[in-house]
Amino acid sequence: MSVLCIGAGPAGLTAAYVPSHRDIPATVLEQDPIHAGGIPCTATYRDFAFDIGGRRFFSKSGKIEALRREDPQR
């Protein structure tokens, strides 16, 4: 069994992260060759940089917050 996730936003990365901890291979595909991660990005126009979209992660779910705060080195 393996998992294919379409999109490298928070949902796609989480969908790949969870099975990987159960030794299930996961592949993430992202359409945009420059920006990954959904709407939040930095766009450049005439030597100016603009932050687009939200940059903070917030959830009312304790399980989601606990997953997000896991130590990646464990």
C-alpha positions as a printed Julia matrix, in Angstrom:
74×3 Matrix{Float64}:
  0.0    0.0    0.0
  1.13   3.57  -0.64
 -0.47   7.02  -0.42
 -0.61   9.71  -3.11
 -1.35  13.26  -1.92
 -2.23  15.98  -4.38
 -1.13  19.41  -3.17
  1.67  20.46  -0.81
 -0.48  22.63   1.43
 -1.06  21.85   5.1
 -3.71  19.21   4.32
 -1.6   17.41   1.7
  1.52  17.4    3.85
 -0.44  16.11   6.85
 -2.05  13.44   4.68
  1.46  12.24   3.75
  2.95  12.67   7.23
  0.5   10.47   9.14
  0.89   7.26   7.08
  4.66   7.74   6.91
  4.76   7.16  10.68
  3.15   3.77  10.03
  5.83   2.85   7.45
  3.42   3.47   4.57
  5.18   5.28   1.7
  3.62   8.59   0.71
  4.19  10.79  -2.32
  3.15  14.46  -2.47
  2.48  16.07  -5.87
  2.39  19.86  -6.24
  1.28  21.58  -9.44
  3.14  24.86  -8.89
  6.88  24.48  -9.64
  7.79  27.56  -7.58
  5.36  27.89  -4.67
  4.27  24.99  -2.51
  1.91  25.12   0.4
 -1.36  26.46  -0.9
 -2.32  30.12  -0.89
  0.39  31.57   1.4
  3.37  32.68  -0.65
  5.59  35.63  -1.41
  5.07  37.17  -4.85
  7.56  39.54  -6.49
  6.56  42.44  -8.72
  9.02  45.11  -9.91
 11.6   44.53  -7.15
  8.9   44.47  -4.44
  7.95  41.4   -2.42
  4.35  40.87  -1.29
  3.15  38.26   1.2
 -0.08  36.72  -0.01
 -2.41  34.6    2.11
 -2.31  33.62   5.75
  0.94  32.67   7.48
 -0.31  31.43  10.84
 -1.67  28.01  11.6
 -4.59  27.85  14.01
 -6.93  25.07  15.01
 -9.46  24.63  17.79
 -8.76  20.88  17.74
 -6.36  19.69  20.42
 -5.43  16.66  18.29
 -4.48  18.86  15.34
 -2.41  21.18  17.54
 -0.63  18.19  19.14
  0.19  16.75  15.72
  1.52  20.09  14.51
  3.79  20.45  17.54
  5.37  16.99  17.25
  9.16  16.93  17.23
 10.27  16.01  13.67
 13.54  14.57  15.04
 11.84  11.81  17.06
